[in-house]
Amino acid sequence: MTMVTLAGLIPGAKPTPIPGLEGPVAQLFGYGLWVIALAGAGGAGFGVYKLAVSDKQRGGGGSEPFKWMGGGAAAILLSISLIAILNGIAG
């Protein structure tokens, strides 16, 4: 039986080593940023789902789906920008 790890599911799961930060801390930090990006995508997707199934009448729905989508998009932008910055520093 083949074991599937989280590293196999995360795109580009080989973090670039950062000078002065090596070992398990650097590896966990690199994987953590990818997990934040995936969580942001999940949050944005859940917001789209909530918008699709929300009550469209005057008393329902509200801005909650947009809060989910905005939070997800912010998490994606934050993690992707940090990944780009760290790859620029390291490489």
N, C-alpha and C positions, 0 to 999 in steps of 0.2 A: 504494500500500500504506500502510495506517495504522500508525503506530508506537504501540505500547502501552508506557507507562512504568510504573514501580513506583508513581508517584504516583496513577495511575488505579486501581490495585488496592487502595490503602489507603483505608479509610473516613475521611472528613473530612480529606483530605490537604492542606488549606490550613491550616498551623499559624498560630495567633494570634501576631502579633508581640509580643515581650516588650520592654518599655521598657528601654533600655540595652543590649540584646543584639539586634543587627540584622545583616542580611546573610546570607552563606552559613552562618555558624555557627548562627544561630537556625533556619534552615531545616533544616539537617542534624540538629540536636537534636530538632526537632519530628518529623521523619520517623523518626528513630532510635527514639523512644518508641513509635511505631506499629509499627515492625518488631519491637521487643521484645514487644509485645502479641501480634502474629501468631506469633512464635516460641514464646511461651508456650502459645498455643492449639495449635500443632503438637506441642509436648512433651506436653501433656495428652492430646491425641488419640493420640499414640504410646503413652502409658501405658495408655490404654484398650485399644488394639490388643494390647499385650503381655499385658495381663491376660486378654484373650479367648483368646489362643493359647498361654498358658503351661501347663506341665505341672501338673496339679492334684493330683498325688500328693504323698506326704510329702517326697520329696527334691527336688522342682522348684519352679518358680515363685518363691517367696520374696516379698520385699518390693520387688523392683526395679520392677514396674509402678507401685507406689504412690509410689516416688521420682520417677518420670517425671511422674506426675499432679500430685504436690505441687509439684515444681519449676515445672511449667507454670502451675499456678494462682498460685504466688507471683510469677512473672514478669508474669502478666496483672494481678494486683492492684497490683504495684509500678508498672507503666507507666501503667495507667489512673488511679491516684491521682496520679501526677506530672503527667499530662495535665490532670487536673481542677484541681490546684493552680496550674499555670502559666496555665491559662485564667482562673482566678479572679484571679490577679495582673495578667494582661494586660488583662482586660476588666472 
